[in-house]
């Protein structure tokens, strides 16, 4: 799955590494590929949770008639520079 929202993707990336650091004591591997696999598992879990939250959020946003602000090209470019 791909995220169509650069801001959400950036948030997910940051959250993935924050969780990995927070849970580093739970990592039982010893190789770089095992670390990568463990980190990807965290990212997948966070993505699924974000999808569930997004579905609920979209439903409420639609009910309330709220328009979500999207990033313009310059903002997306700046995020890419910072990544």
C-alpha positions as CSV (number, residue, x, y, z in Angstrom):
1,X,0.0,0.0,0.0
2,X,1.1,3.5,-0.8
3,X,0.1,6.6,1.1
4,X,-1.1,9.4,-1.1
5,X,-0.3,12.0,1.5
6,X,3.3,13.1,2.0
7,X,2.5,14.5,5.4
8,X,1.0,11.3,6.6
9,X,3.9,9.3,5.2
10,X,6.4,11.5,7.0
11,X,4.4,11.2,10.3
12,X,4.4,7.4,9.8
13,X,8.1,7.2,9.2
14,X,8.9,9.3,12.3
15,X,6.5,7.3,14.4
16,X,8.0,4.0,13.2
17,X,11.5,5.0,14.3
18,X,10.2,6.4,17.6
19,X,8.5,3.1,18.4
20,X,11.6,1.2,17.3
21,X,13.8,3.2,19.6
22,X,11.2,3.0,22.4
23,X,11.0,-0.8,22.0
24,X,14.7,-1.5,21.2
25,X,15.0,-3.7,24.3
26,X,12.4,-6.1,22.7
27,X,14.5,-6.7,19.6
28,X,15.9,-10.2,19.7
29,X,17.8,-10.3,16.5
30,X,21.5,-9.9,15.9
31,X,21.8,-9.0,12.2
32,X,21.0,-6.0,10.2
33,X,18.5,-7.9,8.0
34,X,16.7,-9.0,11.2
35,X,16.7,-5.4,12.4
36,X,15.3,-4.2,9.1
37,X,12.6,-6.9,9.2
38,X,11.6,-6.0,12.7
39,X,11.4,-2.3,11.8
40,X,9.3,-3.0,8.7
41,X,6.9,-5.1,11.0
42,X,6.5,-2.0,13.2
43,X,5.8,0.2,10.1
44,X,3.2,-2.3,8.8
45,X,1.5,-2.4,12.2
46,X,1.4,1.4,12.4
47,X,0.1,1.7,8.8
48,X,-2.7,-0.7,9.5
49,X,-3.6,1.3,12.6
50,X,-3.5,4.6,10.6
51,X,-5.8,3.0,8.0
52,X,-8.3,2.1,10.7
53,X,-8.1,5.6,12.2
54,X,-8.4,7.2,8.8
55,X,-11.5,5.3,8.0
56,X,-13.2,6.6,11.2
57,X,-11.8,10.1,10.7
58,X,-13.0,10.3,7.1
59,X,-16.5,9.2,8.2
60,X,-16.6,12.0,10.8
61,X,-15.1,14.6,8.5
62,X,-17.7,13.8,5.9
63,X,-20.5,14.0,8.5
64,X,-19.2,17.4,9.8
65,X,-18.5,18.8,6.3
66,X,-14.9,19.6,7.1
67,X,-12.5,20.2,4.3
68,X,-9.0,18.8,4.9
69,X,-6.2,21.2,3.9
70,X,-3.7,19.6,1.4
71,X,-0.1,20.5,1.2
72,X,0.9,22.6,-1.8
73,X,3.9,21.7,-4.1
74,X,6.3,23.9,-2.2
75,X,5.4,22.3,1.1
76,X,5.8,18.8,-0.3
77,X,9.2,19.8,-1.8
78,X,10.3,21.1,1.6
79,X,9.3,17.9,3.3
80,X,11.3,15.9,0.7
81,X,14.3,18.1,1.4
82,X,14.0,17.5,5.2
83,X,13.6,13.7,4.8
